[in-house]
């Protein structure tokens, strides 16, 4: 599967902005059928950052959201600036 078809867009809320600062996690809306391994590989391919873990959640709107924790400290904030979230 193509990495661009797995990771759809950043998911930006007040809670996810706090996760960037506090937990070094960044949040994306992902394809509903993608599993955690596919999400991890797609993220590492697109953004060239190492992923520590991936947690997923399906919202009440039916979107699948992936919480991606990065290995390197402060990289979530740097990545958020790079993709225009901050």
C-alpha positions, 0 to 999 in steps of 0.5 A: 500500500502507498504511504500517502494513502495510509496517512491522510492528514494531521489531526489537530485539537487542543489535546493533540497539541498538548501531546506534542509538547508533553509526550513527544506524540504526533497525531494523524488521521489514517486509513481505516483499514490500515494496521499499526505496522503499516502506519509505522512503516508509512510514517517512517517512510514519509517523515524519516523519523523513528517511531517508538509506538503507535496507538489507534483510536476510532472517533465517533465520526468514524475516522481512525486516528493514530497517536504516533510516539517518536523515539527522539525527544523533541522531534514531535514538536520539530516535525509539527513545525515542519508540516505546518501544524504549529 
